[in-house]
């Protein structure tokens, strides 16, 4: 990976962690066959950049892309 790609990856991880941090403390999020997770567990997975962290990151980024395109307001 190039330096710019690494910086972008870190910025995306930071954005996803910030979005997760504002969830209510008792929230549980289910991610398919992986199970249900608390916000703290999800933030940890994003930091580790493991399979679950990558899935939640992609879900969050897809949501933001859709929001940008106005899909939720159509």
Order of alpha helices (4+ residues) and beta strands (2+ residues): alpha-beta-beta-alpha-alpha
